[in-house]
């Protein structure tokens, strides 16, 4: 488990932008009880302390939350993707990260085929999506997870992901000092499945 990037000092500089404490000490061995730590952090349905959903970190009210879900769906639809049937909400962290991964793959494909127009389209979309969505709320989520104090593999993963997002965002010119500010999650009423209102995109390729 070496640092993801060889420039470890740069990693530490980026880490300081998030205003949450932590280092990059690698795990010395595989966790003995990953499931227990996961449940302690996220609960069995949806933890009110650190929900992995973007709109739970928006204190602007229900209208703003609806706008956020609509904006996410718009991004997905623009690139011809939608959530698989019965899948999670559009603002779920793994869904947002998978969409960023798709943009990176599309950009790499365009670069390989010297398609400058689509390289620019994908790059601009990645900057907007990362800056407006993932980088705007992930620091609050990461801080909430770290506050649980589990010191296990899940927390370690969250810390590493925070550094990766910081690295990627900064390389694209996104001001993390402006993005990484805000309060903790907003407690919301959830149904028995641990889900509030859902919103999905459309078209044909599935995330």
Secondary structure, DSSP 4 states (H G I P E B T S, - for coil): ---SSS-HHHHHHHHHTTT-----PPPSS--S-HHHHHHHHHTTTT-SSS-SBGGGG--S-HHHHHHHHHHHHHHHHHTTEEPPTT---TTBHHHHHHHHHHHHHHHHHHHHTT-HHHHHHHHHHHHHHIIIIIHHHHHHHHHHHHTT---SHHHHHHHHHHHHHHHHHHHTT--HHHHS----PPP----TTS--------SSEE-
